[in-house]
Amino acid sequence: MKTNDDIESYLISLDLPYEQLEEGLWIVHNDAADVVVAHTPPVIVFRVKVYDLPSKNREALYRKLLDLNAQELVHGAYGIEDDVVVLTDALQSQNLDQNEFQASIEALAMAVSEHHEALAPFHTQPDPV
């Protein structure tokens, strides 16, 4: 079973900019997205907040997210959590190696970057104050 020290050693070895928020919880800063990494043995979860759920056109957004899940994503899936569109991935930490760890982070960051244009029509900017 991998420990939190193992996960932190992956972050250091991969030279990823990160900060530890608490024991077993890190945020990896990436140009495309900040990836939250949570280790709760025996699972490690990777999570990216994409944006707040829009109040309009939700059915079309849900359809688009399901299409992206089915056709585009190798690692992870889009979902809704507390009125936020998120992209998550989970791996077993028992046999986790550095390559799998890196692949999950890179795949999520790449998905956010590549899907930005496809999801942009559903994202509503807050009204200026």
Protein Blocks (a to p, Z undefined) as FASTA:
>chain_A
ZZfklmmmmmmmnopacddfbghiacdddfkbccddddddfbdcddddfbdcdfehklmm
mmmmmmmmmmmpmggcdddeehiacddddddfklgcfklmmmmmmmmmmmmmmmmmmmmm
mpccdddZZ
